[in-house]
Structure formats: C-alpha cells, structure tokens
Amino acid sequence: MGHGRGFQGRRSSRRQQQDAAEISRGAALSGTPAQNTLKTLQSSSRNDTPLLVPGFKDVFAAIASLCADELKPFGRILRKRVAEYASAASSFNKESVGDVDQNHLRSTCERSDRLQVEPEEGGDWSVLILARQATFVDVYSSVDTYPAGMWGAAAAYFQLLSGDDMYLPGGRYSCAQVLQNRGLAFLQGRSLGQVCHIVQLAIS
C-alpha cells in the first residue's frame, strides 16, 4: 500500500509539472499567438469546408491563455482562440484556415481528467482546468469599476481618431484585441477580459 501511494505521488507530481508547463505556455501565448503553436493541428474536410482538429496540448494551452486573460473559456471563445493559433502557425494561413471542429473540441475537453466541462446558458459550454484557481471578468456586468480618468482618456482618444483607425471590429472580443494591441496608455496593465468589459460598457 505504501509503495502504491508513493507511485501515485510521483505520478501526481509529474502531472502537476506537465500542467504547470502547459499553463505557462498558454500564458506566454496570451493575447499574441506565437508561430508554430499548432504543430499537432490537422485539417479535415466536410462539404469542402476545412475543419481544424486540434490536439490536446493545443486545446489545453488555449484554455490556459484565456484564463490568463481573465476570460472564462466558453466553447465559442475557445474555438476562436484555437483558430487564432492556427492562423499564426507557419503551416497555415488565414485563407486556408477554417473553423474549429466544435464536436471534436468539446469531446477533447470531456475526455481529459485534467479538465472540467460544464453546460452554460444558450446551449454553450465552458471548461476549467481542475485544481487551479482562476479569476474571470464578467464582461456582461453593468457595474463600472473603472476610474473616471480612464474614461476621459478613452473619450479623448476616440475623438481624435481618423482614417482607418476609426474602424473597429464589431465583435466585443475582436474589438478588445485590436484596442489592446494598439498599446493605449489608458488600457495599460488591463487584461483582455477587462478590455472586453470596457468595450461592453462603452457600447451599452
């Protein structure tokens, strides 16, 4: 019995090290997908539409990166994040990358004993990394916790925009990514989840 517990302890330790490595990888990829992050990604075809079939390591890294962004890994946003990594990979380009196979993505999460899948409203689902504390921003909250100075700086910035800079993506997630990537001083130090919330407050 003692030997069995010792083996389980060593195995658990190795699993924790593997999880830590994947979480670090996801955090490093957060916000800026790196090249060659989806070496295990494959494509399939259904009605001539290519579907991406990510491996577990890629899915886990995408989940970890969303957690680092303080964004709850809902199925719909996880698909976007995996697709972003595919677009950034050297073996793919935006023209050839299709949507992520959602059935494969969910089953990959459900089969893992390192992840917990929960149903969400509207038929969506979410996934969490077990034994890991995570803080998520409620991007739908109507509570404004941001300083007035930030809103003043934001208003001044948008009033001075011209040309192509005036146009932002319609989706909250994509819009927040563009704003974050512009390196704006009034958004400095804020997670992508917080920027998504700021966009939500601004449009509502």
C-alpha positions in Angstrom: 0.0 0.0 0.0 2.8 2.4 0.9 4.6 1.7 -2.3 1.4 2.3 -4.3 0.8 5.7 -2.6 4.4 6.6 -3.4 3.9 5.8 -7.1 0.7 7.8 -7.2 2.5 10.7 -5.5 5.3 10.7 -8.1 2.8 10.4 -10.9 0.8 13.3 -9.4 3.9 15.3 -9.2 4.7 14.7 -12.8 1.2 15.6 -13.8 1.4 18.8 -11.9 4.7 19.7 -13.6 3.1 18.9 -17.0 0.1 21.1 -16.1 2.3 23.9 -15.0 4.3 23.8 -18.2 1.2 23.9 -20.3 -0.3 26.7 -18.2 2.9 28.7 -18.6 2.8 28.0 -22.4 -0.8 29.3 -22.5 0.0 32.4 -20.5 3.0 33.1 -22.8 0.7 32.8 -25.8 -1.9 35.0 -24.2 -3.0 37.9 -26.5 -0.3 37.2 -29.1 -0.5 33.8 -30.7 3.0 32.6 -31.5 4.3 30.9 -34.6 4.2 27.1 -34.8 2.0 26.8 -31.8 -0.2 24.2 -33.5 2.2 21.6 -34.8 -0.3 18.9 -34.0 -3.2 20.7 -35.7 -4.7 18.8 -38.6 -7.4 19.8 -41.1 -10.3 17.7 -42.4 -13.0 18.4 -44.9 -16.7 18.5 -44.7 -18.7 19.8 -47.7 -15.4 21.3 -49.0 -15.1 23.4 -45.8 -11.8 22.7 -43.9 -12.2 22.0 -40.2 -9.4 22.3 -37.7 -8.9 19.3 -35.4 -6.5 20.4 -32.6 -4.5 18.1 -30.4 -5.0 18.1 -26.6 -1.8 20.2 -25.9 -3.1 22.9 -28.2 -6.5 22.9 -26.6 -5.0 23.0 -23.1 -2.7 25.9 -24.0 -5.6 27.8 -25.5 -7.7 27.3 -22.3 -4.7 28.4 -20.1 -4.2 31.5 -22.2 -7.9 32.5 -21.8 -7.6 32.0 -18.1 -4.5 34.3 -18.1 -6.6 36.9 -20.0 -9.3 36.6 -17.2 -11.8 35.3 -19.8 -13.9 32.3 -18.9 -13.2 29.6 -21.5 -16.6 29.3 -23.1 -16.8 26.9 -26.0 -17.4 29.7 -28.5 -14.4 31.8 -27.4 -12.2 28.7 -27.1 -12.9 28.0 -30.7 -11.8 31.5 -31.6 -8.6 31.2 -29.6 -7.6 27.8 -31.2 -8.3 29.3 -34.6 -6.1 32.3 -33.8 -3.2 30.0 -33.0 -3.8 28.1 -36.3 -3.7 31.3 -38.3 -0.4 32.3 -36.6 1.2 28.9 -37.3 3.6 28.8 -40.2 1.9 25.8 -41.8 -1.4 27.7 -42.1 -2.7 31.0 -43.5 -5.9 32.9 -42.9 -7.2 32.0 -46.3 -6.8 28.2 -45.8 -7.8 28.0 -42.1 -11.4 27.1 -41.5 -13.5 26.8 -38.3 -12.5 24.5 -35.5 -14.5 21.3 -35.3 -16.7 22.1 -32.3 -17.6 18.5 -31.6 -14.0 17.4 -31.6 -13.1 20.3 -29.4 -15.7 19.6 -26.7 -15.0 15.8 -26.7 -11.3 16.5 -26.3 -12.1 18.5 -23.2 -14.5 16.0 -21.9 -12.1 13.1 -22.2 -9.4 14.7 -20.2 -9.2 14.1 -16.4 -7.4 17.5 -16.2 -10.4 19.5 -17.3 -14.0 20.0 -16.2 -16.7 20.8 -18.7 -19.9 22.5 -17.6 -23.1 23.3 -19.6 -23.9 27.0 -20.0 -26.9 29.1 -21.0 -27.9 29.2 -24.6 -26.6 25.7 -25.3 -22.9 26.8 -24.9 -20.4 25.1 -22.5 -17.3 26.1 -20.6 -14.2 24.3 -19.5 -11.9 24.8 -16.5 -8.5 23.4 -15.5 -9.0 21.3 -12.4 -7.2 22.2 -9.2 -6.4 25.6 -10.5 -7.7 28.9 -9.2 -8.8 31.3 -11.8 -10.4 34.8 -11.8 -12.7 35.8 -14.6 -14.1 39.1 -15.6 -17.9 39.2 -16.0 -17.9 41.0 -19.3 -21.7 41.4 -19.2 -21.7 43.2 -15.9 -23.3 46.7 -15.9 -21.1 47.7 -12.9 -18.5 50.2 -13.8 -15.5 49.9 -11.6 -13.1 51.8 -13.8 -11.7 55.3 -12.9 -13.1 58.4 -14.4 -9.7 59.3 -15.7 -9.6 56.2 -17.9 -13.0 57.1 -19.4 -11.8 60.6 -20.0 -8.6 59.4 -21.7 -10.6 57.0 -23.8 -13.1 59.7 -24.9 -10.2 61.9 -25.9 -8.5 59.1 -27.9 -11.6 58.2 -29.9 -12.4 61.8 -30.7 -9.0 62.3 -32.3 -9.2 59.1 -34.4 -9.2 59.5 -38.2 -8.9 57.3 -41.2 -8.8 53.5 -40.9 -8.1 53.8 -37.1 -11.7 54.9 -36.7 -13.0 51.5 -37.7 -13.0 48.7 -35.2 -14.3 45.1 -35.4 -18.0 44.7 -34.5 -17.5 41.8 -32.0 -16.6 42.7 -28.4 -13.8 40.1 -28.2 -12.2 41.2 -31.5 -12.6 44.9 -30.8 -10.9 44.5 -27.4 -8.0 42.6 -29.0 -7.4 45.5 -31.5 -7.5 48.1 -28.8 -5.2 46.1 -26.6 -2.7 45.6 -29.4 -2.6 49.4 -30.0 -0.8 49.8 -26.7 -3.0 52.5 -25.4 -1.9 54.2 -22.2 -5.3 54.2 -20.6 -5.6 50.4 -21.1 -2.1 49.6 -19.8 -2.0 46.8 -17.3 -5.5 45.7 -18.0 -6.3 42.1 -19.0 -8.1 41.3 -22.2 -11.1 40.3 -20.1 -11.1 43.8 -18.6 -10.8 45.4 -22.0 -13.8 43.3 -23.2 -15.8 44.6 -20.2 -14.8 48.2 -21.0 -16.0 47.7 -24.6 -19.2 46.2 -23.3 -19.8 49.2 -21.0 -18.9 51.6 -23.8 -21.5 50.2 -26.3 -24.2 49.7 -23.7 
